[in-house]
Structures are given as C-alpha cells and as structure tokens.
Amino acid sequence: MRSCFLAITILLMGAAGLQAATVVEGVDRIRLENGLTVLLKEVPSSAVSSVQVWVNAGSANETEAEAGITHFIEHMIFKGTPRRQTGEIARTIEAAGGSINAYTSLDRTVYFAEIPASETDTAVDVLLDAVQFSLFDEEEIAREKEVVLEEYRRMEDIPDRRLGREMMALCFEKHPYGRPVIGTMDTIRAFDHEAIIRYMDKWYTAENMVMVAIGKFDRKEILRRVQDLTRDFPERPGSGKAARPAEPPQEKARTLMMQEKVGQAYLEMAWHIPPLLDRDIPALDLLGAILGDGKISRLHSRLRIDERLVNSVSAGAYALKDPGLFFVSSTLSPEHLGQVLTIIGEETALLGTEPVNPSELERAVNQVEADFLFGMESVSGQARTLGFFEMLGGGYQRVETYLADLRAVGPADVQRVARRYLRPQNLSMGILLPSETTFQIGPDEIAALFEPVSSRAAGGEEREAAPQPVSMRVFPNGMRVIVKENHELPVFSAVGVFLGGLRLEPADKAGLSRFMALMLTRGTENRTMKDIASTLDGWAGQLEGFSGRNSFGLSGRFLSKEIYPAMLLFSECLLKPSFPEAEIEKVREDLLAAIRSKEDRPTALLFDLLEATLYRQHPYGRPETGTAESIAGIRRSDLTEWFGRMTFPANFVLAVVGDVHSEDLFSFLESLFSSFTSSSPSGVPEVSGEAPLAEPRLAHLERAGAQTHLAVGYLGVSIKDPAHASMALVDGILSGMGGRLFRELRDKQSLAYSVTAFRRPGLETGLFAVYLACDPAKAGTGRDMIFKELARLRDEGVSEEELGASKRYLLGQMAIDRQTNGSQAMQMSLDELYGLGYDHQARFIEAIGKVTSADVLGAVRSVFKPEGYVVVSVGPGAGGS
C-alpha cells in the first residue's frame, strides 16, 4: 500500500482541462438510501474500467493517540473479510487481469482497482466487500504492525521524506496536518482491534464515502450491483465533523536546520495558503507553474539552465481541505545554498512586485491544461478527478468550471496572490545538509532575503513593461488624483487632503482645523447630518473628517458597488459643507470634553508640555486639540472663512485605493470635480522653522499620582531631511522590548515599566524624544540613564547587527501599516501633498536599505546635541529639574 506523505498531488486541483466538459458529460450521480454516493460513467471505447472507493477521512481526522491509524487501516482493509481470506482480495483482482491498491493522505483515503472492462463487477464486489466487512484479525494486526514499522524505517532512510515530515510539523504547530500520515512508532505499536473499530465506526460510514466507476459497462447493471452489495452496510454511528484545530496565522519566518549523512543539500520552503475551495487557488496554481513547473519556469530557467546551481527545483500549490501550503523544493550542492536562496528570494518577491507578462501567464495556463489532459488519458485518471472534485472540490460538476476560473486569472491576480501569500513572515524553510557542512540562517535573515525587490527582470534581462498599479493625474483645475487598483476584496477607500492643520491655522484660533474637519459631515447644501448618516448606514460605509499637524481632509471607506454614489457624497461633504449652527455647538461640546479629558491622562499633558517647551516659535508648540479658550471663541464665520481660504484645487490631493477601475474612475472624478475651480484669496501661509536650542530647557507640571512621567526631547529632522531615514532607524535601535532603552533601563536597572523613544518629523522641523514613567524617587536616576544611553549612542554609534535589526523592524512595521486600502490612500495623498511624491514610500524604503552605521552616527550627532535639549515632567516632584 502507498502512503502519501507530503506528496505534491499534481492531479486534480493542479489543473482542470481543456476538455473538462467531456469528463462530466454522461456522469450519473446517485445517492443511495444508506447515504453512499455513486458516480457512474460509461466509456464504450475503453477496454478497461476503473473502480474507486473514496473515504472522506485522512490523517487530519485522527486524534493524537490515533496518529497513523488511518494509514494502518488502509493496510488492514485488504487482510480478509468473512468472504475472502487474507491475500485473497488481491489474488481475486489479479486473477481477473487487474490491479488493486490504496493510499492515505491528509484529507482522504482511496481504494482503487483497474481491471479489464468485462470484470468491472469483480472490482466493485471486492472493493465494497473490503471497506464494509474487513475483519481486522488480531494476529493480522500484529503482523501488519511490523510491516508498517518497516515502512516507517524506510521513510527514515529517505532524506527528503525526513525533511518533509519535519517541515509539516514546522508549518502546522496546531493543526493535525503537522503530524505524519504514517504516525509514530509508538502510536503504530499501540493500535489494536478496539481502536480500529472505533475509528471505523466514526469515519467508514456510507454517508462518508463516494464510489466511482468509469469504463465499459452497463451502468444500470453496475448500479444494481452496488445497491445489492451495500444493502447491509454496517451500521456505524459516525462522528460528524472532524475536530481539527485551526492553525493560527504565522507571524514570523520559521527555520529548520538538519545535518545528517547525506550527499547533497535538500531545501524546502512553504508558505501558508487558503483552503482548496478558496477563490485564490487557481491563481496560486498558475503562480506555481510560472515559478517552478517546467523547464521555462523562472526558477528552473535561472537555477538549472542559466547558472546550473541546483540538481532539481519545483514549485506549486499543495491545496488541502483546510488551509494548505505553497511550496518550493530543491536539491543542490551545499556550496550553492546561499546563492540559490538569494535567487529564490528575488523571484518570489518579484512576482509580488510586478504583474507577470501576459504571454508568460498564457504559457502557464497551457502547461496546467496539458498536465490535466495527459492525466485524463486513462479511465483511472478520470475516476480520480471525479472522485476528488465530488469529495473535496465542491462537487464533480466543478471539473467543468475550473478551467474557466483558470482562464479568468489575470496578471494582476497572480501578482496579488504572490504579494499576499509569499511574504517573509508567512514562510517556513527547512534545510537538510551534509554533516560536514556549516550554514546558518535565521528568521531575520530569511526576511531580508525575501523583501520586495525593485521592478526588474530576473537574470538581468529586461521584461516587457508591466502596467503600473498606481497612477496619478492632474486635472485641468489643478487638483491631483491618485488611483490604485486592489481587487482582493470588493471595497475601496478614499482620502482627500488639503494643506492646513495646526501648522497653518491662526495662533489665536488653535484647534480651528480640527473643528472645521469635524463639521464636514455635519450637513451640506443638500443634506442634513441625519441624511448623511442614514445614507452611510445603508451602504455600510464610513465617512469622517480629520485634521492633524499639517493637513486636514476627509476619509471614507465603502463597498465597491457604491463607488459612484459614494464619491458623489464624498465630494459634496468635502466641497459644500453648510456649517449649521446647531451642529457647530455639538462639535464644540465634543472638543471641549476631549480637552478636559487630558487632565486625566498624564501622558497627554506631558506631550503637550514637551512640544510647548521645545517649540518657541513654530506652531507645533500649540496643542492640536486647541485650548478651552480657543475652542470656546471659534464662531461660524471663523470656520467658513478658514474653509474658503484653504480649500482650492492646487492645495488638494485625492487618493482612491481598492476594487476600482482606474480609467473609468478618473473620467468620473474629473467630471465630478469640474466645478471645483475656486482659488484662495491669500494662498497658503508661510511658516518658518524653529531656531536651534542654545541651552537646556526644563519644565515640570506638578500633579498628584503614583508615577512621574518624564521626557527628554530634541529638535529632530524634517521629513525632507537626508537624515530622516537614519533617525527612523535610531528610533528602532532605542525603542521596543529589544531596544537599548528597555534593555538598560528596565531589564538591567529596573528603573521603569514604560520606557521608549519616539519621533514626530514635520515639514520644517521635527521632534525626537525619550519617554519614561517611573516611581518619583527614581525620576532623577532615570533621566541620567537616558542621557547616558544617548551619549553612548552619540560617542560610539551603532553596530551592524543593531542597524540590520532596526532596518528589518522598521520595514516590517511599514508593511504592517500599509495593509489596508485606507492607510495606503492616506500615505500616498499626504506624501504628494507635502511635495515628496505619491510614490515616496518606495524611495524611502530604498533609502532605509542604504543607511550605513556612519550615516546613523552623523544623524545622531546632529540631533542629540549635548546642550540642545529639553526635559519635561508631569507628576509628583520636579522630576525634570
């Protein structure tokens, strides 16, 4: 009997063929009274017939104690029934000129016979007898255990099987897919008659089986025979659904290193993918074909043909009933391992960076179709396909639809699934090396290898230009519009921004921009606040105004089917707010309540104090919320005047990201905003930078409490400063549970529970600070330790290890932050508004990668000036003095 252990099944869901309709044509599906499903198809031209019995139970149905019992039963099924003695089952089939076998996988067990067409009845009889009435004799169980144990030992002698077993355990920490199909030596030895019967009672029920027969026979006669043979199907209680614990999402790369006496290196990579019936599977199948199926696949071309670095390489989707894996496998000489990993990293990252060439995609579709057609040349291949789709693929009829799904996959779909699933944090990698080889790689190194790469051709050859996923147009009125298509979900987000915010509002009207932004959805010339809210609820959408230090605007998210009415409402709220007096007073109450609530939050008081102390001239020194006095003094005329001054097309950027079509949307938006032609009477106010600090500044706010909250701050860099990337990395080196501050002040000195660095880069200037909350008696020591660590950083710089770790952390956090349509729309619109360009993020990522330790040292020395700092504190005692 054959055990399927991490075998990559090319059959079935790997393709659905050009002639899928002919496969299902003429199929009869019958559900017997006892629950057994029967699929029958006559093929008059065939000289043979294939009969298969599929059991909807694999090793993933087992409990821990049962590990391997599904496979063991597969062996025992052919060991005798009341009608046939041990060995007679196989002899009966072979005597009729046929063959019989079986296999066990993670999700199913299949018994099959291929036999001359005239003996179809014999195959039906033997298989149905075995799956219903096997005896499971204790002596036979004892003997078969030794057979299975030998199979286990044989597996131990096959390097890729050993690596495969450990890889599944690495990938699936909770789900039973992580257990080997064959079980363990201990569980195999523990199986007895009782355990087998319990398992049979749970899963070997008529309702849990499908019988398929394809070949030259009379279907009515075969159906009648099946009904007769299963009339007394054993009454087994069944178990319902298998208790399969879900595998938690993988959040960081995993590695497995094995060293044994082998002659070459074995490499396995696996990324988690969705279950078999997910809509992404066809695109993943094609991704596998493009990456590693066939001689013209990307990995084969580079690693085998061009550079001769591997002995073998393959890739593909291992789709399962529950979430499965996308794999890349290779055998190679150990000395090439580093180079091979780099190339695989480049190619997998590139697939998520740019759409594949349409001609390359077409080749992949043709390859998958051809694999299917060759597999369908035999009746056993057809039976296998029908059985699979009926049991696991959503019904045998889906054989017809899969090709259409495959053909519907476009270049952007392949790029989408590559980007979504082939992420470094979703990767598990196993390497089996010869004993004498030395090679080490950890999760962080993996993440670096598989970081997205710039859009370029593998191997240095240019590819045809791919469509840009993001595009921007400047409309005739001067407004800028950015659109990015993302068809993963039927939703989209829109963000419209103007320069404004705290930085530009009048000094005596602090909080004016926030006040105005909150009024944008409180009524328009055509709709009341209730009208707007009711419409949004009906669409399951969201729309709200926002304001920050440098800008204000409107953001919304909606279902894609509402794209045009939603953008009509968006434009109306953005351009035609009515500022009703009743709503103004409601918003005023909310803003005053938020200001009062800061009294209960010492950190909010501390940060206001920090910025007021650091910035003497720059408007960043004022609180974004405004003050109770400034908010109380704002009138409707102030709101309308400020709105009229700041909302003009040249000062506006609109970004839309999601399930939209760029060309159609650009045309619609240009028409929608065609009447937006006003200009500001006085333009955007000018803002000067902050003068350097000539001496330390200290401030303390006395407040009762158990802790003193303290901050040491410096004037930082602006978002346009060349040192911006370096200081972002300094933040990572100092912050977090692995950063210097946490390690030195908390772990070693136990000075504080909370200690971290943070930064707020601005348009002309910025802020870099360290925050500490501690017992008031420790505040002075904590402050001194902060200065000590900053001085050490200023004097010694950073190690390459620290710098590399900070780069990985920063890039990872940026990727996390960019996950939603809304966050991407906000980032692109603000970057464009601030003069960086909507595509600034890609350049910033590149800049981060190029930062050296010397760059960090220079940036640190320019910011952490010995005399140019502020110390502020809130709480009991003058912690900042």
N, C-alpha and C positions, 0 to 999 in steps of 0.2 A: 504494500500500500504506500501511497505517496503522501508525504506531509508537506504542506505548503507553508514554509516559514519565511516571511518577508519576501516571498516570491513576487515579483512585479508582474501582475497579470496584464499582459498586452491585450488579451482578449477583451471583448465586451466593451466596457466603458471607455477603453482607449480609442475606440472608433465605432462608427456606425455607417454602414456602407452605402456606396453609390446605388446599390440595388436593394436597399432596405425594404422597400415595399414588397419585393418578391419573397422576402423572408417571412413576412407575416401573412402574405396572401395565402388563403386556404387553411389557416390555422383555426382549429376548433378549441375553444376553452370551455371546459365543463367542470362545474363544481359539484362533486358527488354529495349525497346526503350526509355522509360521515365527515365531510369537510375537506376531503382531498381534492386538490386542484389538478386537472389533467389537461395537458396541451398535446394535441394530435395534429400531425400534418403529413399528408401523403405526398411522396415524391416518386411518381411512377417510373421515372427514368433511373432511379437508384437501384444498385444491386445489393445494397446493404441497408440496414436500419440501425439507428442509434436510440437506445432507451436509457434514460437518466432519471434518477430519483434525487431530488434536492431537498435537503432538510434545513430549515431556517434556524440553524444553531451552529455556531462556531466556538472557538476557544474563548471569545469575549463573553459568552453566555455563562461561563464557569465561575464558581466561587473560588476563593484562594485554595481551599482544600481540594477542589476538583481539578486544579490546573493540569491539563493534559488528558482529561478523561474523554473529551470529545474525539480526540485523535485515537485514543485507546479503543473506544467503541467502534470507530471506523475499521480498525483491525479485527475486532471480535465479531463484527457483523457477518463475516464470511466463515465463521468457525462452527457452523452447524445449526440446524433447525430440527424440529420433530420430523420433517420430511426428508432432510438431507444431512448426512453425517459430515464431520469435519473433512474438508478437502473436496467434497462432492459438489459444492457450489461452483467452484472454479472449473472442475472437471466437466460439469454439465455444459457450461458455456463453451469451453474449449472443444469439447466433443462435437458441438454444433458448428464449429468453424469460427467461433467468435472469441472475444477477449473481454475481461471484466477487471475493473479497478475502482479506486476511490481516492478522494483526497479530502483533507480537512484544512480549512482556512480560518481566519479570524471571525468571519461572519457566517459561514455556511459549511455544510458537509455534503458532498456529492458522491453518489454511487452510480457507475455507468457501465454499460456494456455496448459493444459494437459487434454486430452479428449479421450473417447473410440474411437478406430480406425474408427468405422463406422460414427463417427460425425466429422471427420477431416475437412470436408468442412465448418462446422459450426464455428469451431475455426478460420479458415482462414478468413471467412467472417466477424466475429465480430472484430477481431484484426485489419484488414485492414480498416474497417469502422471507427473504433475509431481513429486511427492515422492520417487518412486523413480528417475526416469530423466532429470532435468534435466541439460543438457549443460554449463552454465557455460562458455560460449564466451568466450575471452579478449577479443575485441572487445566482446562484450556486457558483460563485466565492466568494461571501461574506460568504456564509455558509462554504465553504471548507477552507477558511482562518482560521476560528475558529478551525476546525479540525486539521489543520497543526500547529496552535499555541499550541494546546493541545499536539500534538506530540513533539513540541519544549520543552514544560514544562515537559513532561515525560522524555525527554532526560536529563533535568536539575536534575532530581531525580536519575539518574543512574550515580554513581561515575566514572566508567571507561569511559562512554561517555563524561562526562565533561572533564576529563583529556585528552581523545583522541582529543577533539576539540581544547583544548589549546596547545596540543603537535603539531598538524598540523600547527597552527599559529606560533609556535616557530620554527619549521623546515623550513617552507616556508614563508619567510618575503616578498618576491616579487611575487612569482608565485601564481596563484589563488588556487592551492591545499591547501593553508593555510586557505582558507575560508571554513566554514562548509557547507556541501552539503545542509542542510536544510535552510540555510540563517540565517538572524537575525529577531527578532520580528519586527523591523522597516521595513525591506525590504518586509517581508511577508505581512504586513498590507498595503504596498503601491501598491501591484500588482493589475492591472485592466485588462479589456478586451484588451485595446490597447497594453499594454506591452506584454501580452501573444501572441497576433497575430504577433507583431514584432519579437518576439523570434521564433515563429513557422515558420515565413517566412525565417528566417536565417538558421534554422537547420533541420526542418522537411520536407526536400526535398527528392524526390525519390532517387537522387544520393547519399544521405547521410544515406541510410537505407539498411539493409540486412534482408530478411525474410528467416527463416529456418523452414523446416517441415521434421520431421523424424517419421516414423511409418508405419503402414499397410494401404497403399492407392495406388491408381493408379497415378503414377507421372504425366502422360500426362494429366489426368483429373484435377489434382490439379494445374498444371501449367496453363492450360487453364482458370481455375477459377481465379487464381491470375491475369492473364492478363486482364480478364473481369473486375475484381473488381478495378483494378488500371488504367483502360483506361482513366478515367477522374481525374487522380491525380491532386490535386490543383496546380496551377502554383505559385510557391513561388520563389522569386528571389535568395534565398541562400545568404551565406555570405563568402564563400570561407574558408580560414583557420582562426581558432580562434586566437585572439590576446592574446597570453599567454606570458607575460614577463618571460624571463629566470631567474631562481633563481641563484644569484651569488654564487660562491664557498664559503663554510663555512670555515672560517679560525681559529676559536677557539671554544672550547666547550661552549654549551649553557645549562642553567639550568632553571627549572621552579619548584617552590615550592608552593604547595597549602595546606591549612589546613581547614578542614571542619568537620562536624559532621558525621564521617564515622567509621565503626567498624574495619577496617583493613587498611593497607597501600597498595597503588597502585603504581606500578613502571612501567614506560615506557621509553625505550631507543630507539633511532632511529639514524641511520647513512644514509647519502645520498648515493644512488647507481645509476647506469646509467639507461636509459630507457629500456622498455620491449624488444626491438629488439637487444639490445647490446649483444655481444658475451659472456660477463661475467655472464649473468643471469643464465644459467644452473649451473655454479659453485656456484653462490650465493644461488640457490635453495638447492643444496646439503649442503652448509655451514649451512643453516637454519636447515636442517634435522639433521646434526651432532651436532649442538649446542643445539637445543631445541625442536625437533619434535619427540615425542615418549619417552617411558619410559627408553630406554637405551641411550638417548641423553646425552650429557655431563652435561648440566645444570640440567636436571631432575635427573640424577643419583646422582650428588653431593648435590643439594639443596633439593630434595624431598626424595630420597631413603636413602642416606648416612647420611645426617645431619638434615633432617626434619626442614628446615629453612623457607620454603615457602609453601603457600597453592596451588599455581599454578605457572607454568613457561612455556613459549613458545618462539619460535624464528622463523623467516622466512623472506623471501624477499617479499616486497609489491611492485611488479613491475608494473609500470604505463606507459602510452603513453610517457610522459616526464619523466625525472629522478625521481625515486621514493625513497623508504626507505627500509632499512633492520632494523628489529625491534627485541627487546627482551622485553617481558612483563611478569610481575609477580604480584601476590598478596601475602601479607605476614604480619606477626605481626610487628609492628613498631620497637620493640626492636632488631629485627634481621637485620634491614636495612643495617647497616654498614658492617656486615659480608657478607651479600648477595652481596652487591656492590663489595666488595673485590674479592669474588669468581667469579662473572661475569667478572670483570676486568681481573682476572688471565686467565680465559678460553678463552676470546676473544683475549687477547694478545698472548696466547699460540698458537692459530690457525694461527697467522701470523708469529710465530717464527719457527715452525717446521711443516713439512708435516704431514697430517693425516695418520694413519695406513691404508694400502690398504684394510684390512678386514673391518675397520670401514667405509671406503668410500663405499665399496660394500654394506654394510648394509643400508647406506643412500640411495643409488640408488634403492635398493629393496623396501625401505619404500616409496619413491616417486612414484615408479611404482605401488605399491599396492594401494596407495591412489587414483591414477588415475583409476585403474581397478574397484574399488568399486564405484567410481563416474560414471563409464560408464555402470553400470548395467541397468540404466533406459534410455529410449529414450530422456527424458528431459536432462539428463547428456550429452548424445551425441550431442544433439542440442546445448546445452550451449557451449560445446567445439568447435564445428564447427563454431558457430557464433562468438565466441571470437577470434579464430585464423583468421577468414576471415576479421573481422573488425579491430583488433588491433595487431594480431600476425603475420602479413606478408602474409596472405592467408591461407585458410583452409588446403592446402596441407602440411603446416609446422607441422601439427599434426604428420605426418609420420617422419619428420626429428628430432623432438625434442628429442626423445629417443636416437637417435644416438649421438646427441650433449651431452646428459646427460652421456652416456656411455663413451664418449671421454674425459670427465673430469678426470684428474689425481690428485694425492695427491698434487703435486706442484701447480696445478691450484687453488685448494681450499686454499692453503697457500697464494698464490698470491693475490686472491681477499680479503681474510681476512686482509692481510697486507695493501692492497691498500685502502680499504673502512672502516674497523673498526679501524680507527685512532682516538685518543682523540680529535683532533681539528675538526673532522667531526661528532662528537657526540652531539646530543641534548638529554637531560634527564629531564623527568618530574616525580615528586613525589607528590602524594596526601596522606596527613597524617591526622590522627585524630586530632581534635582541641587541645587537651591537650599535644600532642607530641612536643618535641623540637628536631629538627635535622636540621643542616645547612650543605650545601656543595656548593662550587663554582666551576667555570671552572678550576681553577688551581688544586683543589683537585681531580676533575674528571681526569684531565690529568695525575696526579700522579697514580691514581688507574689503568688507562688503559695503562700505559707504558709497552713496551715489556718486557716479563719476560724470564728468562733463560729457556733453553730447559729441561723441566721436566714434569712429569706426574701430572695431577690433583689428589688431594686427597692423594698424597704421593705414589701412585702406579707407578711402572716403566712401560713404554710402550716400544714397540719394537723400536730398534734403527732406526731413520729416516735417509734417505740419506743426506749427508752434501751438503748444497747449494754451498759451496765454497771448492775448493781443490787446493793444491799446489804440484808440483813435481819438484825435482831437476834432471835435465837432466844429462847424462853422462859427458857433457863438463863442468858442474858446474853451469850453469845458472839456475835461479829459475823461474818457470812459475806458475801463479795463474789463475784459470778459475772459473768464477761464472756464472751460468745459470740464465737468466732472460727472460722469454718468453712473457712478457707483450706486447712488440712491436717487429716487425721484424728488429731490429737494434742491433748493438753492438759497443762497444768502446774498444780500445786497448791502453795501455800505457807501454812504455819501458823506464826504468830509469837506469842511472849509477850514482855512487857517483862522484861528481865533483862540478861544480858551483863555486861561489865566494869563498867559504871556501878553496878550494884546488888549485885554479889557481895561477900562479906566481904573486908576488906583482907588478912587473913592467908590467904585461900584464892584468890589470884589465879589465874585460869585455870579456876576451878570450872565456869563456864557452858559453856566450850568442851569441857571434859572430859565434862560431862553430855550435851551435844548429840551428841557423837560416840557416846555409848552408846545413843542412841535406836533405832538399827537393829542393835544387837548382841544382841538377844534380847528377847522379850516373854513374857507369861504363857503364851502358847500356841505360840510358835515359837522355834526356836533361830536363831542368827545364820546358820547354813547354810541353814535353811529359808527365811529371808527372802531371802538372796542367790539361792538357786535359783529361787524364785518370780519375783523381779525379772528374772533372766536369761531365764526362759521367756516373760515378757511383753515383753522388750526394753525394760524400764523402768529408771528410776533413782530412788533414794530415799536421802537423806542428811540428817543433822543439821547445823546451822550455828549459830554464835554470833559476835556482834560486840560493839561497844562498848555498845549499848543494848538488845539483844534476843537471843533465841535461838529456835530452832524447827526445823522440818522442811520440806524442799522435795523435790518429786518431779516427774517427767515420764513420761508413759505414752501408749500408743496409746489412742485414744478408745474402741475396742471393749472395753477393760478398765476402763472408768470405775468401775463399781460394785465389783468385787473390789479394784481399786487403792485406792479411797478407804476400803474396809474395812481393808486392810493399813495405809494411812496413819494412820487413827485408832488402830489397835492399837499401832503404834510410838510414836505421839505421846502416848497416854494410859496405856499399860500396859507400859512397858519394865520388864524384870526385873533389870537391872544385874547380870548374872552375874559372879562374882569373876574367873573366868578371862579374860573379855573386858576387865574393868577393867584387868588387868595389861598386856594387849596394847595397849590405848589409852594407858596411862601410858607405855609404851616409845616409842610413836609421838610423843607430846607432848614427851617429854624429848629425843628425837632432833631434833625441829623447833627446840627451844630451842638445842641445841648448834649446829645449822646456822647460826644467826645469827652465830656467831663468824666464819664465812667470808664474811659479807655486810656490808660496812661501812655500806651504806645502812640495813640493818635496825638495826644498832647505833646509827646516827646518829638515826634516828627515835625509837627508844626513849629515847635521851638527850634529844632535843628535848622530848618530852612530859613526861618526868620533871622537866626543868628549868623548863618553862613552868607545869605544874600542881603546886602545892604542897599544895593541899587536895583538889581534885577527883579522883575515881577515874580519870579519863582519864590521869592521870600514871603509872598502873601498866601494864605490858605486857599486851596482850590474851592473849598465849600463856601468861602466868604466868611464874614463875621455876622453876628446877630445884628449889629448896627447896619452894615452894608446891605444885607438882605431885606431888613425892615424898610430901608429907604428906597428900594427899587420900585419904580412905577411902570405902568403900561407903556408910557411914552419912551422910557429908557429901553424897554425890550424891543419895541418896534424900530426905534432909531438904530440900535445896535444890529438888529437883524438886517435892516436895509443897508447898513454900511458894509457888512461882511459877506452878504450872500450875492455874489456876482460870478458869472461863469468862469472867468480866468482864475478865480480863487476856489474852484470846485473840482473835486475828483470823485467819480462814481466807479465802484468796482462791484461786479456781479460774478459769483462763483457757484457752480453747481450743474444740475442737469438742465442745461440750456443749449441753444444752438446759436453760435456767435453771430453769424451773418444776419439771421432773422432778428436777433435781439438788437444788434447795432442799428439796423434800419428803424425798428420800432422806437428805440430810445431817442434817436436823432429827431424823429417826428414829435415824440412826446415832449422833449425839452426845447423845441424850436422857438417857443415864445419866451424862453429864459434868456433875455438879452440885456438886462439892466447892467449898469456899471456902478461901482462905488463912488460916492461923491468925493471922498478924500483918500481912497486907497487903503492899503494895509499899513498900520502904524509901524514906525521904525523902533527897533529895540537894540539897546547897547548891551555889551557883555558886562560881566562882573569884574571889578578890579581885583587883582591878587591880594591875598591876605598878607598884611605886613607883620602881624603878630597874632598870637593865640587869642581866641575869644571864648569866654566862659559864660554859661547861663544855667540857672537852676530854677525849677518850679517846685516849690515845696508842696507836698501832697501826702496825706496820710496813706499808709499802705504797708504791706509786708516786704516789698522789694523796692529797690531803687532801679530805675530804668535809665540807662546811660548810653550816649552815643558819642563817638569821636568821628568828626567829619572833615572832609577836604573838598576844595573845589575840584571837580573832575573834568572830564573831557566832553566835548560835544559829539553828536552822532556823526559829524563830518570830519572829526579829527582823525589823523592817521593812527593815533594810539587807541582808537575806540575798540578795536578787536583785542588788543593786548590787555586793556583794562577789563574787558569782559572775561578774559581768561584769569586775570588776577582775582576777580570775584570768585570764580570757581575754586581757585587754589586756597583761598581763605575760608570759604563757606562750606556748609554741609557737614554731615557727620564724619566725612573723611578729610575735611579741610584742616588747615593748621590751627585755626582758632578753636575749633571743637576739640581737637586732639590735645592742644597745650593747655587751654583754659578750663575745659570741662573734664576731660579724661584724666589728665595728669594732676591738675591743681584743684579740681572740684570747686571752681570759683562760681560757676553759674550753670543753670539748667539751659537757658537760652543764650546763645552767642552766635552771631553770624555777621557777614559783610553784606552790603547791598549797594547798588548804584542806581542813579537816575540821570542818564545822559540826556542833555537837552539840545536846543537848536544853537544857542550861542555858548553855553557853558553846561556844566553838569555837576553832579554830586557823587562822592564816594564816601561811604561811612561804615563804621562797625558798630553794631548794637549789642548790648549786654544787659541782662536782667539778673540781679543777684541780691543777696542779703545786704542791707545798707552798710553793714560793717565791713563788707568785702568790696565795696564800690571803688575805693581808692586803689586797692591792690589790683582789681580787675582793670581799671583804667591804665595803670602802669604796665600790666601784662600786654594789653592791646598795643601800647606804644612800643613795647619790646619786640613784639612779633612784627609790627610794621617796619621797625628799624632793621630787624634781621632780614626782612624781605628786601629792603632798600639797599642794604650793605652786601648781601650775599646773592641775591637773585633767586632763581628757581632751578630745580633740577630738571633734566629732560624727562624723567619719569613723571614728576608733578605736572609738567607742562602737557605731556601727552594725555594724562588722565583728565586734566581740565578741558582739553580740546574735545575728548570723547564725551565728557559730561555735557558741555555746552551744546555741541551738535545734537546730542540726544535730546536735550531739553527743547531745543529749537524744533526738532522734528515732532516732538510730542505737542508742542504748542501750535504747530501748523496742521494738525489733523483735521480740523473742521473747516467747512466752507467759509464760515463766518470769520474765523481767525485769519484765513488766507486773504479774504477780501479786505479785512481791516489792515493787515500788514501792507499789502500792495498799495492800497489807497493812501495810507499815511506816508509810505516811502516816496510815492510820486508827489504827494502834496509838499513834502519837505525838501524836494529837489534832489533826492537820491536816485530816483528812477524806480518804477514799479517792479523791476527785476533786481532790485538791490540785494535781496536775500541771497541769491546765488553768488553774487560777488563777495558778500560778507562772509559766507561760508568758505569761499576760496581764500579770503584774507585770513581767516582764523587758521586754516591749514598751513599758511606760510609764516605765521608768527614764530619767531625764534626766542630763545631764552634771553638773548641780547636785547631784542625788542621789548620784552617784558621788563627787563631791568631799566631800560631807558624810560619807559612809560611810568614805572613805579617812582623813579626819582623825580620825574616832572610833576607828579601828583602828590605824593606823600612828603611834602616839604617839612623840614623839622620845625619851622616856626609858623607855617601857614595852615593852622588847623583850628577847629572849634571843638569844645567839649561841653555837652549839654546833658542835663539830668532832670528827671522827674521822680519825686518820691520823698521819703523821709531823709533829711540830712543833705548837705550840699555836696553830693557825690561828684559834681563837676568842678569843684574848687580845688 
